[in-house]
Amino acid sequence: MSRIGRLPIELPDGVEVNVDAAKVTVKGPKGALDHTLPSGITAKLDGKLMVIHRRDDSKFQKSLHGLVRALLANSVIGVTQGFSKNLEIHGVGYRAQEKGKSVVFSVGYTHPIDFRIPEGIQIKVDRNTRLLVSGIDRQKVGQVAADIRSLRPPDVYKLKGIRYANERLRKKAGKTGA
């Protein structure tokens, strides 16, 4: 049996889970998330625990078992605590500004980049060079942070660009002239 899939998910106080035939809805203080269960995977509530079961031991069902359990556990954490990613902007003149429902980046191009904030995501800009991307959906938070980083990935020669706060970069030596 899947080591991850067989672990029960503990439901903290304030979290309400509704299990239909193929749909699980998780509601908490920060919001609600829906998940559609693949065929052969079922979720059952047992008091303050949610347990995920699979139909058989085929390779495909085994792979889905742990995945569905991890996604539902992330939903429970998301509606109670939320998820966040920190980004830093490095470079002379590189900065970001909040403007309504978008963030405007000046990161060395001839034009500013207008990045629309997706629904369900909050972006806070601190001191024009630090960003906090937060929300209840872990996948969405990570994707938005990756999209922002891809606007100007860190340069390996000068270490300028947008990077995660805990990301360590190794500076490459430039060409040496003769």
N, C-alpha and C positions, 0 to 999 in steps of 0.2 A: 504494500500500500504506500501511497505517496507520503513522505515524511511531513511535508508542508500541508497537504490536503487533509490529513486525518486530524490535525490539531483543531480543537474547537475555537471559535471566535467568541471572546467574552464581550458582552454588551454592557457598557457602563450606564449609570443612571442618566436619564434624559434622552436616551437613544431608543427610537421606536423602529422596529423592523417589520415589514409586511411582506410575506412570501406568498406569491401567487403561483400558478402552474409553472411558468417559465420566466417570471419577473420578480426581482427582489428590490424593494424600495427601502432605503435607509434614511430616516429623518432624525435630525438632532438640532442642537441650539444654533448651529451656523448655517443650516440649510438642509436640502434633501438631494439624494443621488439615486438614480435608477440603474439597474443592471439586468440585462437579459441573459438568462442561463442557457448554455448550449444544450442540445439534446443529449440525454443520458446523464446529466448532472442535476442533482436535486439538493435543495437546502431545507433543513428542518430546524425549527426552534424548539429548544428544550430549556424553558425557564429563561435564565440570563445567558444562555449559550446558544450559538448557532453552529450547526454541524453540516458539513458538505459531504454528500455521498455520490458515488459514481455507479453506473449501471453494470459494467463488467470490467475485466482487467485487460482490455485491449490497449495497445500502445497509445492510440489517440485519446482514449478516455483517461488514461493515466496522466498524459500531458496536460489535459484540461483540468484535472482535479486540483492540482496545486495552484494553477493559474487562477481559477475562479475563487479559490479560498483566499489567495493573496489580494485579489481585486476587492473582494468584499471586506476584508480586514482593513484595507486602505480606505474604503468608504466610511467605515466606522470611525477610524482615526480622523478622517477629513471633516466629518460633520461635528466632531467634538473639539478637536484642537486646530485643524487646518494644516496646510503645508506651505512652506515658503522657500524661496531661493534668493540668495544675495548675489548681486553682480557689481563689479567695479569697472569704472572707465579710466584707463590710463592713457595719457598723451597730452601734450601741450595744446590747449584750446579745445580738447574733446570735452563735451558736456551733454547733459540731457535736461529737458524742461517739461513739466507737466502742462498740458493745455487742454482743459476739458476732458474729453474721453480719449485722448491720445497723448503720446509722449513724443517730443521732437528731439531728435538726436543730431548733434553736430560732431561728426567723427572723422573729419579730414577730407570729406568729399566736397565737390564744388557746390553742392546743394544740401540743405537739411533733410533728414529723413523723418517723415511723419509716420509713427507706428501706432496703429489703432489698438486700443486695449480691448481684448475679447470679453464677452459677457461672462461673469462669474470669476473674473480675475481682477485683483487690485494691484496697482503699481505705485509705489511711493518713491519719490526721488529725494535724496538727502545730499546736500552740499553739491549739487549738480554732477557728482561723479559716483554716487552710490545709489543702487536701485534695490528695492525689495519687491519681489514678485510673490504674491500670496493668493491663496484660494482654497477651496475645499476638495477639488479634484486633483489628485497627485499627478496624473498623466498630463492634464492641461497646464498645470503650473510648470512642469518640466519642459513641455513643448514650447511654451511662451518664452521661458528663459533661454532655451536653445535658439529660438528665432531671433531674440534680441542679440545674443552673442554672435550670431551669424551675420549681423549687420556690419560688423568690423571685427573679425576674429583676431586674436592676439598675433602680432608679428613676432617671429622667432628671432629676428635680428635686433630689433629695437625694443621689444616687449610692450609696444603700444597696441591699444585696442580694448575690446570689451571682454572681460573674463569673469569667471565665478570667483567669489570672495576667497574660497579656500584652494583655488587652483594654483599649483606651483608650475612655473615655466622655466625651461632651461634655455639660456641665451646662447645662440650659435655664434661662433666666431665668424667674422666677415672675411672677405677675400683680402689677402695681404699683397701689397704691390711690391714689385722687384726693384 
